[in-house]
């Protein structure tokens, strides 16, 4: 039996084709969901969430409040979530898990705060008090728009991105890998240069034969010469 006929064992850590596709899909879905979710939240919080009528001395005056007036938490968490989505690719190992968890928590916080703001009229009452000059001015005919639920949907997308990052993030690429291989302040490059200079020149095999004639191991000679030079 020839060596070519012997089946080669598969690498233990080599991912299968479906697993590799799943990792790529999780990365694409997380990026799309995170970016779209943050955009939806920031758009929704700038729109009108509630409107009503305040009673004043001259009659009544309509009042409205956007998402930032009612609660600034969804917009702030959207910015945090977007930053965490980018930071996932800048860290590794435990740091990546922590950042991914922060992304998921940002999405969950947006969902909760948007749902609470969908029926909140405190901002309208505050505006009515300023208009009427009364401390507790009532607001009537309050109506709510669908924009709080658009923000909540954006939070769900950010939550999905965070869950994918927690589950599959360890297989995603990292932006810092290229810089780590390049080394810090050129130190690894200098080490490689020194090791390359100490390696015997394959074009001069007579040096290897001379070392063998002397009873020396030519593979240990460079290290010994370096030690003697350092002494």
C-alpha positions as CSV (number, residue, x, y, z in Angstrom):
1,X,0.0,0.0,0.0
2,X,1.4,3.4,-0.9
3,X,1.4,6.4,1.3
4,X,-1.0,8.2,-1.1
5,X,-3.6,5.5,-0.4
6,X,-3.6,6.1,3.4
7,X,-6.5,8.5,4.3
8,X,-5.3,11.6,6.0
9,X,-6.9,12.3,9.4
10,X,-9.0,15.4,9.6
11,X,-7.8,18.3,11.8
12,X,-9.7,18.3,15.1
13,X,-10.4,22.0,15.1
14,X,-11.1,22.4,11.4
15,X,-14.7,23.6,11.1
16,X,-17.1,21.8,8.8
17,X,-18.6,23.6,5.8
18,X,-22.0,24.1,7.4
19,X,-20.4,25.4,10.6
20,X,-18.2,27.8,8.6
21,X,-21.3,29.1,6.8
22,X,-23.2,29.4,10.0
23,X,-20.4,31.6,11.5
24,X,-20.3,33.8,8.4
25,X,-24.1,34.1,8.5
26,X,-24.1,35.0,12.2
27,X,-21.6,37.8,11.5
28,X,-23.5,39.3,8.6
29,X,-26.8,39.1,10.5
30,X,-25.3,40.7,13.7
31,X,-23.8,43.6,11.7
32,X,-27.0,44.2,9.8
33,X,-29.3,43.9,12.8
34,X,-27.1,46.1,15.0
35,X,-26.7,48.9,12.5
36,X,-30.4,48.8,11.4
37,X,-31.5,48.6,15.0
38,X,-29.5,51.6,16.2
39,X,-30.7,53.6,13.1
40,X,-34.3,52.8,13.9
41,X,-34.0,53.9,17.5
42,X,-32.3,57.1,16.7
43,X,-34.9,57.9,14.1
44,X,-37.8,57.0,16.3
45,X,-36.7,59.0,19.3
46,X,-36.6,62.2,17.1
47,X,-40.2,61.7,16.1
48,X,-43.5,62.6,17.8
49,X,-44.5,60.0,20.4
50,X,-47.5,61.7,22.1
51,X,-49.8,64.7,21.6
52,X,-52.6,66.3,23.6
53,X,-54.4,69.5,24.5
54,X,-53.6,71.8,27.4
55,X,-56.2,74.1,29.0
56,X,-55.1,77.7,29.1
57,X,-56.8,81.0,30.0
58,X,-57.6,81.7,26.3
59,X,-59.0,78.2,25.7
60,X,-56.9,75.3,24.8
61,X,-53.5,74.7,23.2
62,X,-52.2,71.5,21.5
63,X,-49.0,70.1,22.8
64,X,-46.7,67.3,21.5
65,X,-43.7,65.5,22.8
66,X,-41.1,63.5,20.8
67,X,-39.2,60.5,22.1
68,X,-36.3,62.5,23.5
69,X,-38.7,64.6,25.5
70,X,-40.4,61.6,27.0
71,X,-37.3,59.5,27.7
72,X,-33.7,60.0,26.6
73,X,-32.7,56.4,27.5
74,X,-33.4,54.7,24.2
75,X,-31.4,57.2,22.2
76,X,-28.4,57.0,24.6
77,X,-28.6,53.2,24.7
78,X,-28.6,53.1,20.9
79,X,-25.3,55.0,20.8
80,X,-23.9,52.6,23.4
81,X,-25.1,49.6,21.5
82,X,-23.6,50.9,18.2
83,X,-20.3,51.5,19.9
84,X,-20.3,48.1,21.4
85,X,-21.0,46.5,18.0
86,X,-17.9,48.1,16.7
87,X,-15.9,47.3,19.8
88,X,-16.7,43.6,19.5
89,X,-14.2,43.4,16.6
90,X,-11.5,45.3,18.5
91,X,-11.3,42.9,21.5
92,X,-10.9,39.2,22.0
93,X,-11.7,36.4,24.4
94,X,-13.3,37.6,27.7
95,X,-13.3,41.2,26.5
96,X,-15.4,40.2,23.5
97,X,-17.9,38.4,25.7
98,X,-18.2,41.4,28.0
99,X,-18.8,43.8,25.0
100,X,-21.3,41.4,23.4
101,X,-23.2,41.3,26.7
102,X,-23.2,45.1,26.8
103,X,-24.7,45.1,23.3
104,X,-27.4,42.7,24.3
105,X,-28.2,44.6,27.5
106,X,-28.4,47.9,25.5
107,X,-31.0,46.3,23.2
108,X,-33.0,45.0,26.2
109,X,-32.9,48.4,27.8
110,X,-34.2,50.1,24.7
111,X,-37.1,47.7,24.5
112,X,-38.2,48.2,28.1
113,X,-37.8,52.0,28.1
114,X,-39.6,52.4,24.8
115,X,-42.5,50.3,26.0
116,X,-42.8,52.4,29.1
117,X,-42.6,55.6,27.1
118,X,-45.4,54.5,24.8
119,X,-48.0,55.4,27.4
120,X,-46.2,58.2,29.4
121,X,-47.7,61.6,29.4
122,X,-45.4,63.3,32.0
123,X,-43.6,65.2,29.3
124,X,-46.9,66.6,27.9
125,X,-48.0,67.6,31.4
126,X,-44.8,69.4,32.0
127,X,-45.2,71.3,28.7
128,X,-48.8,72.1,29.7
129,X,-47.7,73.5,33.0
130,X,-45.2,75.8,31.3
131,X,-47.8,77.1,28.9
132,X,-50.6,77.6,31.5
133,X,-48.3,78.8,34.4
134,X,-49.8,76.2,36.7
135,X,-47.8,73.7,38.7
136,X,-50.0,70.7,37.8
137,X,-51.8,71.6,34.6
138,X,-53.9,68.8,33.2
139,X,-53.5,67.5,29.7
140,X,-56.5,66.3,27.7
141,X,-57.2,64.2,24.6
142,X,-53.8,62.4,24.8
143,X,-52.9,60.3,21.7
144,X,-49.9,58.2,21.1
145,X,-48.1,57.4,17.8
146,X,-46.5,54.1,16.7
147,X,-42.9,55.6,17.0
148,X,-42.3,54.1,20.5
149,X,-42.8,50.7,19.1
150,X,-40.5,51.4,16.2
151,X,-37.8,52.2,18.8
152,X,-38.7,49.0,20.6
153,X,-38.3,47.1,17.3
154,X,-34.8,48.6,16.9
155,X,-34.0,47.5,20.5
156,X,-35.0,43.9,19.5
157,X,-32.6,44.0,16.6
158,X,-29.8,45.3,18.9
159,X,-30.6,42.5,21.3
160,X,-30.4,40.0,18.5
161,X,-27.0,41.3,17.5
162,X,-25.8,41.0,21.1
163,X,-27.1,37.4,21.4
164,X,-25.3,36.4,18.2
165,X,-22.1,38.1,19.4
166,X,-22.2,36.2,22.7
167,X,-22.9,32.9,20.9
168,X,-20.7,33.1,17.9
169,X,-18.4,36.1,18.6
170,X,-15.4,34.0,19.5
171,X,-15.2,32.7,15.9
172,X,-15.4,36.2,14.3
173,X,-12.3,38.0,13.1
174,X,-10.7,40.8,15.2
175,X,-9.4,44.1,13.9
176,X,-6.4,44.0,16.2
177,X,-4.9,40.7,14.8
178,X,-3.0,42.4,12.1
179,X,-1.4,44.9,14.5
180,X,-0.5,42.2,17.0
181,X,1.3,40.2,14.3
182,X,3.2,43.3,13.2
183,X,4.4,43.6,16.8
184,X,4.9,46.5,19.2
185,X,7.5,49.1,18.4
186,X,9.2,46.7,16.0
187,X,10.4,44.3,18.7
188,X,9.2,41.0,17.1
189,X,10.5,42.1,13.7
190,X,14.0,42.6,15.2
191,X,13.8,39.2,16.9
192,X,12.9,37.6,13.6
193,X,15.9,39.4,12.0
194,X,18.3,38.1,14.6
195,X,16.9,34.6,14.3
196,X,17.2,34.8,10.5
197,X,20.8,36.0,10.7
198,X,21.7,33.1,13.1
199,X,20.3,30.4,10.7
200,X,23.0,28.7,8.6
201,X,23.2,29.7,5.0
202,X,21.9,26.7,2.9
203,X,24.1,27.9,0.0
204,X,27.2,27.1,2.1
205,X,26.9,23.4,3.1
206,X,30.7,23.3,3.9
207,X,30.0,24.9,7.2
208,X,27.6,22.1,8.2
209,X,30.2,19.5,7.2
210,X,32.9,21.2,9.1
211,X,30.8,21.2,12.2
212,X,30.0,17.5,11.8
213,X,33.7,16.7,11.4
214,X,34.4,18.5,14.7
215,X,31.7,16.3,16.3
216,X,29.4,19.3,16.8
217,X,25.6,19.6,16.2
218,X,25.3,22.3,13.6
219,X,21.8,23.1,14.8
220,X,23.2,24.1,18.2
221,X,26.2,26.0,16.9
222,X,24.3,29.3,16.2
223,X,22.8,29.4,19.7
224,X,26.3,28.7,21.3
225,X,27.9,31.4,19.2
226,X,25.2,33.9,20.3
227,X,25.9,33.0,24.0
228,X,29.6,33.3,23.5
229,X,29.2,36.7,21.8
230,X,26.9,37.9,24.6
231,X,29.5,36.9,27.2
